[in-house]
Amino acid sequence: MTEVLDIAKKDGRWVECPSCSEIILTRKLEENLWVCNHCDHHFRLGADDRITTLCDPGSFIELGVDEQKVEEAQETALKSGCAMICGRACFLGVMDFKQKGGSMGVAMGQKIVRLMRAAREKGLPLVFFSASGGVRVQEGIWGLFQMLRTVHARDRIAGSPVITVFTDPTSGGVTASFSSLADVLLAEPKARIGFAGPRVIESTVKCALPQGFQDAEVLLSNGLLDRIVHRRDLRETLAFFLKWF
Ligand SMILES: [Zn+2]
């Protein structure tokens, strides 16, 4: 039986839930917005799947692809553009953890700045989905500079509303820069959000951390988030906030 399941999982028809180990039909999972119907585990979404499940059908238009430099156009860890959510127009940035861990390098920094400028010029709110391991360390100091650069860009559009949705996982320099500087901070259930990883913190403070130390639920109880939103309610919740802007 196990061998049959292994074969089925390999060809992509079935997926094992990493939280409750249930074997789920991929088609069923897709219909359920990639949320386990046994334990409510929210599977990580790539940028394309996120856009498909979130935006009104066919409404997403990628931002100025022709104007972008080669490095920006090839930067696949962030998709940026404008879209409609339940009939409300907004600019949208979606990080993709499956692409280079969603890490923020120079090209992504440029894309974020361009997205913020576009939102300000058009007078539309900006919705940002963060999913990142942090700054792209391979780019050294230039990667770290992106924290300063994006915070500065956020400061310059201070009058424009920004909504951040933290998804699993968001950490490092992305948590510690522009993504935490939103007017509304939302998160998906059980999303891990933090700066350093738990093992690094444990080895520094020399004591064991409590269970779920960096879970969205703990952050909410400490006042660092405004709301935790189930994926099935995300469109309506974003539309609710967008209508105020
Ligand atoms: Zn499950």
Residues whose N, C-alpha, C, O or C-beta is under 5 A from the ligand:
A	BS01	ZN	C17 S19 C20 C36 H38 C39 D40 H41
